[in-house]
Amino acid sequence: MMASLLTALSTLVIGPLSFVGLLAPHIARALGQYKARNQLIVACLVGAILMVAADWFGRTLWFPWQFPAGLMASVVGGGYFLILLRKT
């Protein structure tokens, strides 16, 4: 519970980059990258894909209106974050 509160607080204060920065290394590790160099590269790619997907969904899902990329990144990545919390 404390981890989710601190993550929500950091996302509110700093924005979507902190959420993606917290989530991408865990996704990279789940993809089987355990060495630091490989995990860094995969985490960067996953973070970039997550932000591009969030921006694209925010611009096209409800076309005349646009939603912020941070909101959509929280929606797209939030499900996986909840799965990570359930595992521990």
URQUIJO-V587071 format. One record per backbone hydrogen bond with DSSP energy under -1.0 kcal/mol. CO is the residue of the C=O (numbers start at 1). NH is the residue of the N-H. Records with the same first field share a line. If there is no record, write none. Layout:
# URQUIJO-V587071
CO->NH + NH
This chain:
# URQUIJO-V587071
1->5
2->6
3->7
4->8
5->9
6->10
7->11
8->12
9->13
10->14
16->20
17->21
18->22
19->23
20->24
23->27
24->28
25->29
26->30
27->31
28->33
29->32
35->39
36->40
37->41
38->42
39->43
40->44
41->45
42->46
43->47
44->48
45->49
46->50
47->51
48->52
49->53
50->54
51->55
52->56
53->57
54->58
55->59
56->60
57->61
58->67
62->65
68->72
69->73
70->74
71->75
72->76
73->77
74->78
77->81
78->82
79->83
80->84
81->85
82->86
83->87
84->88
